[in-house]
Amino acid sequence: MVLRTTCFSTALLLLIGLLIFAASATADEDPLTTFKTVLAKAEQSYARVKHFEGEIEAQERVKGKLNEKEFIHFLIVKESKSFAYQWHKGGRYNGLVASHIAERDGEDKFRAIGTGKLKLIGVQHLGYYSYIVDKFYPHHFRIHEYGIGFLLGRMIRVHKRAEALAKLSVTDRGVVTRPSGAQVHLFETRLSPNAADGLEYSRTILGFSPEHDLPLLTELYDFEGRLHSRYEITELTLNGPYDQSAFDLK
């Protein structure tokens, strides 16, 4: 009886030890591995999205100067390659509205009602690379490049290249609550400090929703350590009903 009890106790202790080791190994998973898993989940989640709507707070450094914040309501429909943006809340370009439907506007043009004197012109038909866009509404990316899919794809490409060059280090900051109240799984990545490596940014801070895996926060830093651009998405609705009239400019 004593021998059997001793053997059972030893086996139980070994089992507990293995469970603790397994839990510890999971908890101590390499941050790079975790980051790559989260990116893959985000890509898979985005593939299931048909359309999405929400708010984006954006701030960019253009020609060396950090611009004021922009507050934009957005609606993007993937299947029809359509988008509708409305700048509001008194931020930069307040009152600007723009929309694009590929079937209506062609692949590389959109419609907009500008701000200031340009508003008097009414609806304008502009190309993505128009002189008017560059002069009056300069941005880091083009207007059709501000969806979740574009930013996610760009981050995947940049970080894959950085890993291939052995220039990538990742810090897992865990799940944090943003000022908006949204929770995000936050990662800080450090890339090459040398612009010659072609990685575009020296550091990024990326936050992914634990609920649907999509990126809600993208912060990019230049090679002088300054904020290059920042995009934070709130009030995100996936595949819900939307107002088709949002694409109609009058």
N, C-alpha and C positions, 0 to 999 in steps of 0.2 A: 504493500500500500504506500509506504514512504517513497519507494523507488518510482512508482507510477506518478505520484504527486510531484516529485522533483522533476521528472521528465516533462510533465505537462506544464509546470511553471517555467521551465527553461524554454520550451517551445513558444509559450505565450509571450515571454520576454523578447524572444527573437522576432516574433511577428510584429510586436509593438515597435521594436527597433526599426524593422523594415518599413513600416508605415510612416514613422517619423522621418526616416531618411528620404522616402519618396516625396513626402510633403515638403521637406526642406529643399529637395532638388527642384521641385516645381516652383517653389517660391523664389529660388535663386536662379531661375532661368536667365540665360544670357539676354541682356536688354536688346541686343541686335536681333536675336531670334524672335523675341516677343514683338518687336517693332515690325519685322518683316511679316509676321503672322497677322498683325493688325492691318497692315497695308493690303495684304491679300484679301482679308475679310471685307475691307472697305471697297475694294474693286468688285468683289462678288456682289456686295449689297447694292452698289450703284448699277450694276448690270440688271438688277430687278426693278429699278426705278423707271417709271414711265414719264412722270412729270413731277415737278416739285416747286414749292412756293415758300417764300419767307422774307426775312430781312437780312441785309448784310451791312455791316459797318466796315468801311474800308478807309485805309490811309496809305498813301504812297509817296515815295520820294521820286520826284521827276526832275531831271537835270540838276541833281544835287540838292534840291530844296524839298523839305518834307511838307507836303500839302496838308491843308485842313482835312478833317474827317469828312467822309461822305456817308450818308444814310440812304440806303436804296432798298425799295421793295422790288422783289423779282419774282417772275413766273417763267419757268422754262419747261417746254414740252419737247421731249427727245425725239419722238417719232416724226413730228412735222418740222423739226429743226427750228422751233419758234422760241422767241424770248420777248419779254416785256419788262422794262425797267422804269421805275419812277423814283427820282431823287427827291427827298423830303426831309422833314424835321429840322429845317433851317441850316443844314450842312452845306458843304461846297456843292455848287451846281443845283441848289434847291430849286425845284420847279421843272427841271429837265425831265422829259419823258422820251422813251425810245422803244421801238418794237421791230421785230423781224419775223417774217414768215417766208420761208424759202420759196414756196410756190408763188407768193405774191411779189416778193422783192428781188428774187434771184439769189444766188448762193453767197454773194459778197456785198450786199447792200442792205440798208435798214432805213427806217423812217424815224424822224425825231422832230420834236418841237423844242427849240432851244430856250435859253434864258437871256435876259437883257434885251439888247437890240435885235438879236437873232430871233426872239420870240415873235417879233412883228412880221417876220417872213411867213410864219405859219409852218405847215408840215414840210420838212425838207427830206429829200431822198439822197442819202449819203452813202459813199463807199466805206468799207471798213478802214481803208487807208487814205481817206480823204484829207486834203489840205485843211479844210475847215475843222475837222476832228482834231488834227494835230495842233492847230493854232489855238482853238478856243476850248478844247476839252482834252488836254494832254493826259494820258494815263500810261502806266507801265505795260499793261496788256491791251489788246484790242477789245472792242465792246462784246464780241461774241465769245471771248475767252474767260468770262467771269463766272461760269457755272462750276458746280462741284466737280463734274467730270474732268474739265480741263485742268483745274488746280490739282486734283488727285493724280491725274496722269502725269503731270509735270513733276510732282514730288516723287512719284515712283521712278521716273526716268533719272532724275537727278541723283537720287539715293542709290540706285543700282549702279550708276556710273561711279559714284564715290566709293562704293564697296569694291568695285572692280579695280579701282586705283589704290585700294587699301588706304583710303583717306576718310573713312567714316567711323565715327564713334557715337554711341547712342546712350543717353541717360533716360531711364524710365522714371518719370515723376509721379506715377500712380494716378489715381482718379482724384480730380480736384473739382471744386464748384466755382464756376465763373461768376462775375458780377451780375450777369443776366439770370443767374439761378440754374443754368444748365450745367450738367456734369460732363466732364470730358476726361478721357484717359490721355494724359499729357506726356509727350516725349520731347526731349531736346536733342538735336543732332548737331554734331560739329563736323564740318567738311574741311576741305583744304583752305588754308588761309591765303593761298596763292591763286590769284585770278587766272594765271597761265594754265592751270589744270582744267579750266573750262567748266567748272561746276556751278557758275553763276552766283552762288551764295556761299558765305563762309559758315553760316549757322542757321538752323531753322528751329522753330517751336511749333509743334503740331498737336492738335487736340482732337480726339475721335470720340464720337458718342458711344457709350456702352450700350445704348438702346438699339441703335440701328447700324453702328459701325462706321458711319460716314464722318468725314472730317468737318468739324465745326469751327476750328481755329487754325489759321495758317499765318505764321509770322516768319518773315524772311529777312536776313541781315546781310549787309554788303561786306566788302573786304576791308573796310575801315571800322567794322564793328557797329555801324549805325543801322537803325531800322530802315530797311529797304521798302517793305510793304507789309501790310497786315490786313487780314480779312477774317471777320468773325460773323458767323451765321447764327441767327436766332429765329425763333418762331417757325421752324422748318416743318412743313407739311408734305408728306410723300404720298403720291398717287390719290390725292383727295379731289373733291370737286373744285372746279375753278371757273372764273368768269371769262368767257371767250372775248368779251368786249374789251378786255385789257389790252388787246393787240390793236384796237382801233384808235387811231389818233385823230382828233378833230381840232 
